[in-house]
Amino acid sequence: MALWYQGLRMSESERSGIDPATGKPLPKGVWFRGAGQYQARKMVDGQRLRKTFASSALARRWLTEKRAEVDLRQFKDTSSLDRTPLRRLVERYRDECMAHRQADRTGHIPALLDDPVVNAMVSRWQPADVRAFRDRMLADGYAPATVVKRLNLLASIVQHAISEWDIHTVNHASGRVVKRPQGADRKRNRRLAMLDNDDTYQSEYDRLVDVVSASEHADDVWLVKWSIEQACRLSESVSLCWKDIDFRSRTLSLARVKSARHREELGPEKRPLTPLEQMPRRPEPHDKIFDIGNEKAFSVRFGRMTKRAGLTNLTFHDLRHEATSRLARYLANPLDLMRVTGHRDLKSLDRYYQPIMQELADKIEANESTPMK
């Protein structure tokens, strides 16, 4: 009986247009649906829009905003986003845009999908949702760099959805909205120890070459020397075949190695070939340049060899830092240096350039001793 009476009262309120909470007439286009439920309705292009609010004032404000958007031709129907969680955007981005990023597909994307942040609806998520995601990762013990990587990935997904899929939302994951944790952008400065200014390496280089030369995989030592000379990434080097090198023009082509998306953005990437003497060549163009076996197995093997050589805190990727810093001595123009190393911008290049302070001081002294014309 009480439920029937309550339903009758609601019907009467809707018909009378009176707000039972205040006794005043409801704004045009607003209906009282129950305690704390005021539904605003508006027809736009033959489609009825509905949204429920806690008060008639909020419902009226929404109607006013929608009328203004229609008058200014700025109206965008976001009703479907009320039923679309962020999870769908992440999954679509994974399936359509990340075929070439296996590390993210197996690591960072599952981490996003396992977090409650992706359950928020696209039309209603807030910066607080992203901050909670950030704080949960930090509380779980993830390194700041990993947290930043995942936050930036989420921001990239949302930005792609806005620009390419016409998803009308605000990118609350942007670094301009949610602060990133401190300590994530630590620049590695590990280099092999060198002698003063005679362009030769001190014992660290010799110890590294000696221990790698003793490896059961004969090409391990050539890969290490190549990385120090050419500044290639490990994944690039192990994918190269002899047909990717043009010895006549002294160029190295990475078009076959890079993904289709990378080629669309940057074109067929070619780099100048740095000289590396005595490197063994195989007659078949489809043969791999470096016969080192599995890439992950090599990474484990390299770590063990550096320990035997007594080289602490040295990763294989540090050799790319070493190569970039060495090449910078001969290529004064940073744009030329970028052509060799394959960095996309000067900011990325700066992370890999680790000059020796004494060499810079020697250059300054040499320039001061030269009379100005």
FIROGU-998324 format. One line per 4 residues: number of its first residue (from 1); for each residue x, y, z of N, C-alpha, C, O. Coordinates in steps of 0.001 Angstrom, whole numbers. Each point is the difference from the previous one (the first is absolute). Layout:
BEGIN
NUM	X,Y,Z,X,Y,Z,X,Y,Z,X,Y,Z | ...;
***
This chain:
BEGIN
1	831,-1200,0,-831,1200,0,865,1249,0,-277,969,-707 | 1338,-1013,1521,888,1167,89,721,225,-1313,169,1137,-440 | 271,-2263,-205,698,133,-1267,-938,542,-1067,394,835,-814 | -1658,-1319,819,-970,500,-978,-259,1485,203,-121,759,-962;
5	37,-352,2231,-274,1403,307,1181,872,-416,-177,1102,-518 | 1420,-1629,762,1187,765,-391,48,160,-1513,325,1075,-503 | -655,-2163,-239,-24,95,-1449,-1052,978,-469,219,728,-968 | -1376,-699,1646,-1042,944,-372,456,1425,221,-263,873,-828;
9	953,-624,1950,506,1344,290,1013,435,-1056,-7,1156,-422 | 876,-2070,-9,983,341,-1020,-692,364,-1300,402,948,-675 | -1436,-1692,320,-726,304,-1230,-678,1353,105,1,784,-950 | -564,-523,2082,-656,1291,188,1008,1143,-68,-306,1061,-544;
13	1513,-1268,1093,1019,1050,-17,452,279,-1421,219,1145,-397 | -84,-2242,-366,414,191,-1383,-1070,758,-773,304,883,-802 | -1560,-1240,1052,-1082,655,-747,-170,1460,420,-279,863,-833 | 445,-598,2108,-234,1361,489,1176,928,-266,-170,1218,-51;
17	1392,-1798,-123,1177,834,-215,444,722,1250,684,1019,-89 | -1059,-1526,1264,379,612,1275,1088,-846,659,-76,-1229,34 | 1080,1914,484,1084,-681,704,-468,-288,1416,-194,942,769 | 0,-2227,-380,-465,-301,1364,967,468,1067,-409,253,1134;
21	1699,-131,-1477,982,398,1006,-118,1472,373,287,376,1136 | -708,463,-2089,-68,1442,252,-1403,565,-151,-291,1100,470 | -577,-1859,-1131,-1345,509,-245,-66,1009,-1132,-1052,595,-236 | 2162,-393,-472,47,966,-1095,-82,-730,-1342,302,-1190,-89;
25	-714,1916,-949,-78,-640,-1320,1381,-459,-472,999,687,215 | -955,-1858,-861,1253,-514,-562,357,773,-1265,-887,441,-731 | 2179,-277,470,402,654,-1258,-511,-791,-1201,-190,-1214,77 | -26,1903,-1162,-465,-653,-1215,1050,-1020,-468,1184,317,-106;
29	-1639,-1544,-172,902,-1051,-439,544,-843,1125,821,-884,-240 | -1270,1140,1511,469,-758,1155,-1189,-699,638,-1056,597,208 | 1252,-1901,104,-1039,-797,635,527,-590,1293,1154,-422,82 | -2026,398,943,349,-614,1281,-272,-1491,-81,-1126,-409,-283;
33	2157,-422,531,-116,-1446,-111,31,-710,1345,-265,-1200,64 | 574,1897,985,95,-597,1322,929,823,861,564,995,-456 | -406,-1403,1684,850,754,925,1411,138,-555,680,-1000,-228 | -239,2234,10,1339,251,-512,188,-416,-1438,1135,-233,-415;
37	-2211,126,-378,95,-409,-1393,-831,945,-875,-1229,-72,-38 | 1939,955,-656,-631,956,-905,548,-256,-1403,1193,159,-258 | -2067,-549,-617,419,-365,-1355,-207,1172,-954,-1092,559,-106 | 2184,-203,-589,-66,1043,-1021,-112,-673,-1363,699,-975,-276;
41	-1582,1499,-575,-211,-582,-1319,47,1096,-1056,-518,1100,191 | 1158,-1436,-1316,77,964,-1090,104,-748,-1319,714,-996,-108 | -1452,1500,-919,64,-570,-1342,1034,760,-822,-47,1226,-102 | 989,-1979,-486,1027,586,-868,86,-867,-1253,317,-1187,77;
45	-602,1793,-1235,66,-715,-1279,-819,-1285,20,431,-1035,-507 | -1625,1121,1103,-885,-1148,38,351,-1046,1035,-650,-1044,65 | 1655,1297,739,419,-952,1021,-217,594,1375,402,1131,275 | -1047,-1909,591,-283,494,1348,1181,-306,927,440,-1143,122;
49	45,2178,512,1078,-141,975,-594,34,1399,-876,811,298 | 1362,-1696,550,-470,-59,1389,1203,-71,932,1004,-653,-287 | -1142,1345,1408,1028,-104,1030,-634,343,1342,-800,930,103 | 1172,-1699,930,-602,153,1316,980,682,947,1197,-285,-6;
53	-1738,1202,826,818,779,934,-620,-58,1394,-1142,-426,178 | 1922,863,794,-454,-48,1388,-931,1150,349,-719,-82,996 | 709,1148,-1783,-875,1146,281,-494,585,-1309,587,-220,-1059 | -1678,969,1149,-563,633,-1193,930,1092,-523,28,265,-1201;
57	740,375,2102,915,1065,-422,1094,-565,-911,359,611,-1006 | 165,-1783,1373,1027,-627,-838,-573,-430,-1342,643,151,-1038 | -1858,-687,1069,-639,-398,-1244,-231,1199,-910,211,-85,-1210 | -641,1193,1786,-236,1211,-797,1314,533,-583,33,461,-1141;
61	1045,-524,1924,1290,469,-500,443,-842,-1196,512,532,-985 | -711,-1837,1075,374,-889,-1108,-787,346,-1253,559,55,-1096 | -1864,181,1256,-828,370,-1151,468,1311,-616,29,140,-1222 | 337,816,2065,479,1293,-498,1288,-172,-800,174,614,-1053;
65	736,-1464,1568,1255,-248,-711,-259,-669,-1345,620,364,-999 | -1530,-1338,960,-286,-689,-1258,-651,932,-1014,298,-73,-1192 | -1187,950,1661,-607,964,-924,1062,915,-599,-25,303,-1193 | 962,134,2040,1060,887,-498,885,-737,-1005,385,580,-1015;
69	-53,-1855,1281,827,-767,-934,-700,-183,-1335,631,70,-1054 | -1943,-307,1102,-753,-152,-1251,-11,1300,-774,200,-1,-1215 | -435,1125,1907,-44,1310,-674,1351,345,-624,55,601,-1074 | 1035,-980,1745,1344,304,-507,543,-1098,-913,1144,65,-451;
73	-1978,-1078,184,408,-1139,-823,1229,-715,566,866,-472,-737 | -822,410,2048,1098,-677,685,-471,-1258,730,749,-604,768 | -2006,220,-1022,-547,-1136,726,618,-1310,-487,140,-227,-1201 | 228,-632,2157,516,-1336,-279,-750,-982,897,-39,154,1221;
77	-548,-1154,-1847,-758,-995,758,958,-972,681,693,-772,-663 | -664,818,1981,891,-880,771,-782,-1046,785,534,-620,919 | -1805,424,-1284,-817,-947,763,560,-1414,-71,-82,-747,975 | 654,369,-2128,563,-1352,-121,1200,-191,920,289,-1122,417;
81	421,2223,-95,1169,-108,870,-389,-266,1446,837,-405,806 | -2122,633,-470,-463,-332,1346,14,-1509,224,-19,-463,1141 | 52,-301,-2229,-2,-1461,92,1307,-612,-509,97,-1214,-174 | 912,2070,-65,1272,-471,-544,1100,150,1051,370,1126,335;
85	165,-2239,194,1107,115,964,1321,233,-717,136,-294,-1187 | 823,818,1912,1339,200,-555,611,-1309,-487,859,2,-883 | -1294,-1105,1450,510,-1314,-390,-127,-216,-1507,912,-544,-622 | -2032,964,28,-207,-200,-1430,1015,781,-824,463,-482,-1034;
89	-114,1683,1483,1003,790,-726,1364,-674,81,728,-60,-991 | -385,-444,2170,1300,-658,180,79,-1251,-869,1014,-236,-656 | -2067,-560,646,7,-1232,-785,46,291,-1501,690,-693,-747 | -1421,1710,311,20,349,-1421,1379,507,-412,502,-353,-1067;
93	104,1176,1910,1334,512,-298,1009,-1144,-56,879,-20,-862 | -1009,-920,1775,904,-1171,7,-116,-775,-1309,1008,-382,-594 | -2236,154,151,-223,-837,-1177,333,711,-1306,439,-639,-957 | -645,1964,906,176,721,-1253,1345,698,-140,484,189,-1117;
97	122,195,2227,1158,892,-83,1281,-544,621,1034,664,-73 | -1064,-1836,675,1167,-436,759,572,-1332,-471,628,-716,780 | -840,383,-2040,537,-1263,-497,1522,-25,49,599,-1068,118 | 40,2257,-210,1458,85,-45,621,249,1372,1220,127,103;
101	-2025,-56,946,520,306,1336,-307,-1174,928,-861,84,876 | 1585,-1173,-1090,-272,-1228,724,206,162,1498,-734,-587,795 | 1733,1386,-402,270,173,1433,-1187,643,703,-350,-391,1113 | -271,1376,-1758,-1155,653,597,-1225,-913,-13,-803,15,934;
105	666,-812,-2002,-1151,-897,-108,21,-1075,1083,-1051,-447,460 | 2243,38,-59,116,-1070,990,257,520,1407,-93,-762,963 | 413,2037,-826,327,536,1321,-906,1123,451,-754,-152,962 | 823,1274,-1647,-700,1188,475,-1501,-31,-282,-788,442,836;
109	378,-956,-1999,-1429,-64,-304,-746,-900,982,-1037,417,516 | 1517,-1643,-229,-688,-810,1021,-73,692,1358,-977,-160,730 | 2013,928,-394,-25,723,1280,-1110,1037,15,-658,190,1023 | 443,485,-2155,-1104,948,-90,-1339,-703,129,-883,460,724;
113	731,-1573,-1425,-1286,-700,-14,-315,-654,1341,-1163,-282,288 | 2179,39,534,-223,-602,1315,-335,1030,1071,-345,-368,1123 | 442,1650,-1455,-222,1048,998,-1426,543,-102,-552,67,-1099 | -52,320,2222,-1368,531,-21,-163,1276,-827,-1129,370,-320;
117	2221,313,-35,-137,1246,-739,-718,-220,-1335,-690,901,-475 | 837,-2074,-134,-613,-232,-1309,-1487,-294,112,-679,-114,-1021 | 154,-14,2243,-1435,-218,166,-784,1298,9,-1229,-19,-67 | 1931,1156,150,-679,1306,-30,-575,253,-1384,623,-335,-1008;
121	-1802,924,957,-625,327,-1274,700,1197,-637,426,926,690 | -317,-959,-2005,748,1029,-721,-589,1380,233,728,992,20 | -2045,-921,158,-643,1309,174,65,509,1433,-309,1162,267 | 718,-2050,669,-75,417,1405,1309,-162,768,38,276,1199;
125	1033,-716,-1855,1241,-166,748,585,1357,349,-281,992,-672 | 1092,-946,1721,524,1245,539,1498,-140,292,520,-1114,54 | 181,2253,135,1422,-90,386,226,-831,1260,1051,-621,156 | -2043,608,747,148,-795,1226,160,-1481,-322,692,-715,725;
129	-1325,243,-1805,148,-1400,-395,1442,-299,-411,538,-1059,323 | 77,1993,-1034,1373,-189,-460,970,96,1180,950,-778,92 | -1189,1722,798,869,115,1179,-57,-1270,844,1022,-453,516 | -2218,-122,-376,-135,-1252,767,765,-1126,-692,627,-824,665;
133	-676,785,-1988,757,-997,-768,1493,161,253,704,-980,240 | -223,2225,-295,1412,280,261,406,-434,1403,1032,-644,182 | -1839,996,798,345,-299,1388,-45,-1498,285,784,-498,807 | -1698,-232,-1466,-40,-1450,191,1268,-656,-534,534,-913,630;
137	-47,1366,-1777,1224,-571,-555,1194,274,901,827,-885,223 | -733,2100,294,1113,328,896,-75,-818,1285,1022,-457,509 | -2250,272,20,-165,-789,1229,349,-1459,-226,426,-689,927 | -604,207,-2163,337,-1395,-322,1497,-199,-245,445,-1116,-265;
141	330,2200,356,1447,-119,-104,577,168,-1388,1177,-294,-213 | -1982,765,-748,540,214,-1345,944,1206,-10,-211,978,716 | 1242,-1070,-1535,958,1099,-119,-682,1220,-609,-917,-148,-808 | 1350,1353,1184,-605,1206,-576,19,10,-1522,-945,477,-628;
145	2016,-1002,28,72,-15,-1459,-1099,-874,-600,-565,346,-1038 | 259,-1470,1678,-1070,-872,-477,-1358,678,144,-853,-104,-882 | 661,797,1995,-1263,718,220,-194,1070,-1068,-1093,144,-548 | 2147,601,255,-86,1035,-1031,-294,-624,-1361,-799,533,-771;
149	1437,-1649,478,-231,-690,-1273,-1469,-356,-164,-565,193,-1076 | -54,-704,2114,-1398,-431,-86,-958,1190,-22,-1023,-39,-685 | 1342,1072,1415,-830,1207,-60,56,624,-1395,-1024,404,-551 | 2224,-330,-6,149,568,-1342,-679,-868,-1051,-541,513,-980;
153	569,-1822,1181,-679,-895,-941,-1504,234,44,-649,60,-1044 | 94,71,2237,-1435,283,122,-343,1333,-643,-1019,124,-680 | 1877,883,895,-231,1313,-614,55,-89,-1520,-792,647,-686 | 1719,-1442,152,110,-159,-1451,-1231,-686,-575,-476,358,-1078;
157	-38,-1351,1808,-1195,-707,-468,-1186,949,-75,-722,22,-998 | 522,758,2047,-1138,927,19,161,1073,-1069,-970,353,-671 | 2187,169,504,224,1026,-1015,-242,-559,-1404,-547,689,-862 | 950,-1921,640,-250,-636,-1308,-1500,-159,-228,-492,218,-1107;
161	-229,-599,2155,-1451,-150,-126,-674,1329,-315,-974,44,-751 | 1491,1039,1323,-574,1320,-254,261,440,-1438,-901,501,-673 | 2129,-690,205,389,535,-1307,-372,-910,-1167,-241,484,-1105 | 192,-1807,1338,-213,-937,-1104,-1353,-696,25,-507,-400,-1048;
165	-85,249,2232,-1263,-738,92,-1171,909,344,-1113,-479,214 | 1355,1796,-160,-1063,974,291,-681,-277,1339,-1220,120,120 | 2007,-487,873,-516,-195,1355,72,1342,714,1081,566,161 | -2218,-64,261,-63,1333,606,153,-119,1513,-969,-234,722;
169	2191,398,-266,289,-57,1426,1190,903,286,579,592,-910 | -226,-495,2173,1165,785,427,1093,-964,407,-260,-994,678 | 1495,1288,-1094,1122,-896,302,520,290,1406,957,754,177 | -1594,-1356,805,402,214,1392,1319,-698,340,589,276,1045;
173	-120,-1174,-1912,1265,-694,259,1205,802,-454,1135,-419,225 | -1353,1558,-857,1097,825,-489,894,453,1146,-456,203,1125 | 1738,-49,-1437,941,480,1007,-282,1418,450,461,412,1065 | -1213,346,-1858,-388,1356,412,-1120,-13,1022,-263,1013,647;
177	-404,-2160,-495,-1128,-100,928,394,-750,1265,-281,454,1109 | 934,-1607,-1275,393,-828,1145,1520,-11,98,692,-317,-967 | -189,661,2121,1438,83,224,641,-1376,-22,-537,-958,556 | 1692,868,-1204,761,-1250,-39,870,-124,1240,419,1010,565;
181	-140,-2247,-132,869,-186,1181,1420,471,-263,492,-71,-1126 | 146,540,2151,1367,485,-121,975,-1168,-83,-284,-1107,457 | 1446,1385,-1054,1049,-997,-72,-111,-954,-1159,742,-979,-68 | -1673,1250,-866,-188,-921,-1122,925,307,-1166,300,-887,-799;
185	153,2121,690,760,410,-1178,1489,95,324,650,1006,-287 | -135,-2050,878,1423,-7,348,830,-387,-1217,-195,-1059,-596 | 1094,1913,256,816,-203,-1193,1203,-875,336,800,346,870 | -672,-1485,-1563,1165,-865,231,1239,643,-605,-46,562,-1094;
189	1145,-652,1818,1248,589,-480,1152,-999,47,1166,386,91 | -1502,-1673,-154,1032,-1042,53,734,-65,-1330,-609,-199,-1051 | 1927,369,1109,844,-136,-1177,1205,-867,350,341,-178,1169 | 286,-349,-2200,1231,-753,210,1124,975,329,129,1045,-637;
193	680,-1390,1631,1090,876,408,1003,133,-1132,336,-979,-666 | 149,2231,449,923,278,-1106,1260,676,508,25,560,1096 | 1026,-620,-1914,1222,746,306,-228,1474,-266,-1105,410,-355 | 2146,386,527,-167,1441,-42,-588,490,-1317,-1202,254,-78;
197	2025,-118,-956,-487,596,-1239,519,-701,-1246,36,607,-1071 | 362,-1856,1180,583,-663,-1160,-982,-909,-718,393,-854,-795 | -1692,1047,1086,-1068,-732,-699,120,-1507,160,-494,-741,-850 | 1116,277,1885,51,-1433,272,-711,-279,1310,-165,890,834;
201	-249,-2123,-664,-719,-369,1205,955,-522,1052,1050,-571,-297 | -1444,784,1508,772,-523,1117,-397,-1455,212,-611,-604,-881 | 941,40,2015,-160,-1433,226,-1443,-471,-134,-226,-1164,-332 | -761,2028,579,-1383,-475,-66,-348,-509,-1390,-634,-1046,-134;
205	1036,1763,-889,-264,-471,-1363,756,-1301,-262,-565,-952,-539 | 1828,911,915,806,-1193,-227,-573,-1204,745,-66,-1099,-551 | -351,1306,1805,-569,-1098,767,-1299,-495,-611,-272,-1200,-20 | -531,2137,-481,-1265,-393,-623,254,-811,-1271,-601,-1057,-195;
209	1486,1550,-665,286,-703,-1251,618,-1371,269,-331,-975,-675 | 1225,900,1656,646,-1278,313,-1009,-1052,431,45,-1139,-464 | -952,1519,1350,-933,-989,522,-1041,-379,-1049,-433,-1151,-49 | 23,2113,-800,-982,-316,-1039,642,-831,-1107,-665,-836,-614;
213	1951,1060,356,705,-792,-1020,71,-1464,372,108,-861,-873 | -167,571,2168,64,-1394,454,-1351,-690,-19,-106,-1162,391 | -931,1861,-840,-1341,-582,-34,-68,-1138,-1008,724,12,-995 | -1582,-991,1241,-196,-1110,-925,-679,446,-1289,42,-706,-1007;
217	-671,1885,1043,-596,583,-1201,1003,1007,-579,240,1057,583 | 337,-1401,-1731,1093,800,-556,-438,1422,-341,816,921,37 | -2085,-731,-365,-450,1334,-413,-303,923,1176,-301,1174,-214 | 370,-1663,1432,-261,856,1161,944,1200,19,-422,1128,254;
221	1693,-1379,-523,978,1082,61,-241,1009,-1114,201,1199,195 | -639,-1682,-1385,-254,940,-1090,-1243,841,273,-68,1166,-391 | -896,-1753,1053,-1192,773,355,339,1096,1004,-513,1115,-96 | 1376,-1433,1056,406,1003,992,777,1128,-681,-273,1175,249;
225	1231,-1518,-1100,775,1037,-689,-892,838,-919,123,1223,-60 | -1025,-1905,-654,-934,703,-882,-851,995,783,-214,1125,-453 | -268,-1526,1614,-867,867,801,743,1232,486,-583,1079,104 | 1861,-1233,193,788,1136,453,338,937,-1163,181,1201,200;
229	-96,-1750,-1404,323,817,-1177,-1240,586,-668,-5,1169,-384 | -1061,-1989,241,-1148,386,-820,-1146,591,804,-844,691,-570 | 782,-936,1872,-1036,538,888,-1373,-572,-292,-1008,645,287 | 948,-1847,-854,-1292,-638,-258,-567,-592,1295,740,-378,908;
233	-2052,311,-853,-670,-697,1085,179,-1503,-193,222,-469,-1116 | -320,-276,2208,187,-1449,-84,-1029,-626,-933,347,-834,-836 | -1618,1233,973,-1048,-582,-838,239,284,-1478,-325,-828,-850 | 892,1996,538,305,326,-1388,1144,-869,-518,-65,-535,-1107;
237	1099,403,1911,1197,-717,-452,-291,-1472,-279,421,-536,-1025 | -1139,-113,1934,-215,-1439,-154,-965,-306,-1142,-85,-1147,-439 | -650,2163,-54,-937,-218,-1105,621,273,-1364,-599,-326,-1025 | 1782,914,997,614,399,-1260,532,-1194,-787,536,-954,564;
241	-701,1037,-1888,599,-963,-932,1025,729,-858,41,1230,-33 | 788,-2010,-660,1039,627,-816,-592,826,-1145,636,937,-484 | -1829,-1277,62,-612,776,-1076,-415,1400,459,-305,852,-834 | 290,-605,2142,-369,1316,533,1169,978,-40,-178,1182,296;
245	1377,-1656,-659,1181,865,-51,408,204,-1450,158,-958,-756 | 10,2208,385,519,351,-1326,1429,498,196,218,1143,400 | 758,-2016,-687,1386,369,236,482,1035,-1015,952,731,273 | -1593,-658,-1434,416,982,-1001,-327,1411,457,842,894,-83;
249	-2061,-691,567,-396,1334,471,277,179,1485,-201,1082,552 | 665,-2153,96,307,17,1436,-1200,453,826,83,923,811 | -1201,-1606,-1047,-1235,298,729,-583,-1283,568,259,-1103,-481 | -1055,1293,1519,-677,-1088,686,-1496,273,-62,-444,1060,440;
253	-339,-1981,-971,-1443,175,-132,-729,-776,1092,246,-1186,216 | -1151,1889,469,-814,-626,1031,-1461,-90,-416,-867,-256,836 | 585,463,-2121,-1381,-22,-491,-655,-1344,253,-1175,-54,363 | 1916,-1040,-549,-569,-1329,197,-178,-321,1478,-894,-758,375;
257	1745,1336,455,-21,-290,1428,-1121,744,709,-616,-531,924 | 349,1777,-1358,-985,829,668,-1422,-425,-366,-225,-652,-1020 | -736,1036,1877,-1395,-346,-228,-588,859,-1111,578,1016,-385 | -1740,-1436,-128,-673,756,-1056,-379,1391,493,88,975,-747;
261	-506,-887,1991,-379,1307,550,1212,916,93,-93,1191,-295 | 1235,-1748,705,1234,791,80,393,504,-1385,411,1150,-149 | -536,-2010,-866,351,414,-1365,-941,1084,-512,424,892,-735 | -1704,-962,1120,-942,1026,-424,328,1352,619,-150,1038,-645;
265	601,-1053,1902,283,1247,709,1351,594,-402,110,1212,-186 | 927,-2061,49,1358,502,-203,593,-355,-1351,1102,435,-332 | -1841,-1237,-462,536,-396,-1289,1001,-1129,144,257,-463,1111 | 320,7,-2234,1004,-1090,58,1289,499,640,763,741,-620;
269	-528,-1144,1844,1124,543,768,1324,-560,-503,204,-1213,-35 | 682,2108,-350,1361,-370,-380,981,759,879,-231,1152,366 | 1332,-1821,-34,1011,623,839,1370,-171,-646,245,-987,-694 | 642,1942,921,1373,-178,-488,662,-1179,700,-238,-246,1182;
273	1054,-466,-1910,669,-1170,550,1364,407,527,814,557,-737 | -561,-832,2005,1309,296,582,946,-1159,-294,-446,-1145,-84 | 1737,1412,-73,938,-1080,-361,245,-939,1173,219,444,1128 | -257,-1749,-1402,322,-1004,992,838,-1071,-695,-525,-836,-736;
277	1817,874,976,927,-869,-716,-103,-1452,471,-398,-283,1130 | 771,-631,-2039,134,-1433,274,-1324,-676,361,1,-1120,512 | -1117,1779,-770,-1279,-618,313,-289,-1094,-1017,35,269,-1201 | -318,-1489,1635,-208,-1101,-953,-1257,223,-832,-1024,441,522;
281	1100,-744,-1809,-1140,159,-894,-417,-1360,-532,841,-852,-285 | -2137,660,155,-543,-1239,-533,-536,260,-1402,-521,1081,-278 | 645,-2056,-594,-335,245,-1410,-1490,168,-266,-371,704,-939 | -490,-1327,1732,-1424,32,-286,-620,1299,529,174,326,1174;
285	-897,424,-2024,-567,1286,448,-1061,-145,1080,-231,931,772 | -423,-2105,-709,-1049,-178,1002,545,-518,1324,-761,-184,951 | 2049,-51,-877,596,-430,1265,10,1152,1002,182,1161,-367 | -381,-1502,1628,85,1005,1052,1451,466,141,935,-786,-150;
289	-771,2066,439,1347,537,195,627,-600,1248,1188,-319,17 | -1999,167,1032,530,-509,1265,-701,-1307,351,-1207,-30,238 | 1975,-1036,-210,-515,-1312,372,255,-201,1488,1006,-582,404 | -1947,1081,402,186,-45,1453,-1089,-806,687,-28,-87,1227;
293	-874,-507,-2014,-1083,-753,608,-1134,912,430,-212,1063,-584 | -510,-1483,1600,-1155,741,493,423,1317,660,991,53,727 | -1770,1019,-998,347,1319,542,-28,19,1524,903,554,628 | -1931,-1155,-27,-85,-13,1455,1135,-824,608,554,349,1043;
297	-222,-1448,-1719,1111,-821,505,1304,782,-59,837,-121,894 | -657,928,-1946,1209,819,-80,46,1022,1141,1054,226,593 | -2201,390,-290,-35,1001,1073,433,-621,1324,759,603,759 | -1246,-1808,-489,410,-694,1230,1488,-317,-50,720,162,985;
301	-275,-615,-2147,1414,-350,-166,890,1225,169,1061,-85,618 | -1483,1219,-1160,789,1228,117,114,426,1467,1067,425,443 | -2160,-541,301,52,357,1421,997,-849,769,714,503,868 | -668,-1780,-1183,956,-883,675,1433,335,-393,909,-69,826;
305	-711,434,-2095,1360,323,-445,508,1283,631,1177,92,346 | -2045,899,-189,446,1244,644,370,-241,1455,917,634,522 | -1616,-1535,128,357,-329,1384,1375,-659,55,809,302,878 | -549,-1218,-1836,1315,-647,-20,1103,1007,-287,1129,-164,462;
309	-1451,1203,-1222,994,1028,-327,143,1027,1113,853,885,-79 | -1680,-994,1114,74,949,1113,-563,1362,-337,396,996,606 | -1327,-926,-1574,-611,1269,-404,-1351,133,689,-950,-703,-342 | 870,1591,1298,-1230,165,772,-917,1026,-657,450,961,-624;
313	-1745,-1196,785,-1027,951,-460,140,320,-1484,-190,1147,-408 | 517,-2140,-394,118,199,-1441,-1024,-877,-709,37,-1225,116 | -954,1857,-854,-973,-726,-805,403,73,-1467,814,839,-389 | -1385,-1717,-417,327,39,-1429,-445,1320,-611,667,517,-896;
317	-1779,38,1362,-484,1262,-558,935,1156,316,-22,1021,-687 | 847,-1170,1724,993,1035,300,1006,148,-1130,602,1062,-159 | -414,-2120,-632,921,92,-1135,-517,994,-1043,786,611,-723 | -2097,-453,650,-573,1022,-894,315,1402,512,263,910,-787;
321	-290,-739,2109,450,1269,593,1465,255,-353,385,1102,-392 | 415,-2156,543,1430,126,-285,228,389,-1455,793,895,-290 | -1491,-1569,-626,176,278,-1427,-433,1422,-347,683,693,-754 | -1814,-259,1301,-486,1358,-287,992,1041,466,255,976,-707;
325	307,-1170,1885,960,964,542,1290,8,-808,602,1056,-192 | -170,-2224,-286,1212,-58,-819,-221,686,-1352,841,773,-458 | -1977,-1066,-168,-280,588,-1312,-143,1515,85,273,702,-973 | -696,-194,2125,-185,1441,154,1321,756,-132,3,1198,-284;
329	1122,-1892,489,1297,666,-153,261,354,-1465,648,1001,-304 | -1161,-1837,-590,296,178,-1419,-1132,684,-761,211,522,-1094 | -1407,-525,1671,-1160,613,-652,-475,1151,875,-813,-183,906 | 1326,1355,-1188,-322,1154,839,-1450,432,-156,-587,534,940;
333	-3,-758,-2119,-1389,379,-236,-908,-1085,591,58,-1148,-442 | -899,1488,1436,-848,-1031,618,-977,-632,-977,-405,-1146,197 | 13,1870,-1256,-893,-589,-989,698,-1120,-763,-614,-1017,-324 | 1898,1208,40,772,-1075,-639,110,-1202,933,-112,-1146,-433;
337	332,1418,1709,115,-1079,978,-1303,-791,90,26,-1223,140 | -1154,1909,-219,-1299,-672,50,-186,-929,-1188,-650,-1038,125 | 1213,1396,-1282,-134,-854,-1183,712,-1344,195,-416,-1022,-545 | 1492,1046,1329,752,-1234,238,-663,-838,1092,-140,-1215,-144;
341	-262,1858,1224,-518,-746,1149,-1468,-370,-151,-460,-952,629 | -287,1691,-1458,-1407,-315,-190,-923,574,1046,-1139,-452,123 | 1599,1453,651,-886,651,961,-993,902,-725,316,580,-1039 | -1516,-471,1597,-1059,758,-668,115,1503,218,-403,780,-863;
345	945,-363,2002,71,1423,304,1222,271,863,660,-922,479 | -373,2204,-291,1190,399,758,-126,-357,1480,1000,-283,660 | -2218,298,-143,-182,-336,1417,397,-1455,244,662,-305,993 | -1063,-592,-1893,386,-1404,152,1503,-171,-170,632,-780,711;
349	-69,1516,-1660,1445,-81,-231,771,445,1233,1025,-594,336 | -1500,1622,337,702,536,1163,109,-1026,1122,961,16,769 | -1946,-910,-674,44,-1023,1047,1143,-974,-217,472,-623,951 | -21,483,-2194,1039,-984,-319,1381,629,-143,1003,-711,-65;
353	-947,2028,18,1291,660,-145,590,244,1382,-533,785,784 | 1637,-1465,-494,655,109,1299,1446,450,-208,898,-841,-43 | -654,2137,-86,1365,454,-284,909,-157,1214,-453,-9,1144 | 1739,-112,-1427,1008,4,1054,387,1446,266,413,716,-913;
357	-544,-296,2135,174,1419,329,1389,509,-365,150,1147,-421 | 869,-1995,582,1360,436,-312,150,297,-1488,713,926,-385 | -1395,-1723,-457,66,254,-1437,-636,1343,-346,517,738,-838 | -1637,-423,1484,-629,1298,-237,910,1133,457,104,1027,-671;
361	549,-1214,1807,919,1022,492,1168,194,-960,451,1126,-213 | 44,-2231,-371,1098,98,-965,-437,770,-1248,771,784,-553 | -2001,-1010,116,-508,729,-1169,-87,1490,278,359,827,-839 | -845,-498,2039,-101,1419,361,1373,640,36,185,1112,-494;
365	781,-1810,1079,1360,536,84,605,174,-1389,681,991,-263 | -929,-1958,-628,537,88,-1359,-599,1185,-744,696,683,-751 | -1979,-442,960,-656,1125,-674,482,1342,544,113,977,-739 | 172,-942,2050,474,1250,575,1405,345,-473,356,1174,-104;
369	443,-2202,-181,1367,236,-453,69,402,-1477,1032,468,-480 | -2155,-659,-236,-33,372,-1409,-404,1450,-130,-1082,364,460 | 1911,496,-1072,-372,1431,-98,-1238,188,-873,-150,-641,-1040 | -724,1524,1482,-1234,286,-742,317,905,-1172,801,927,122;
373	-1431,-1194,-1259,228,817,-1196,-1026,1119,-90,31,792,-941;
***
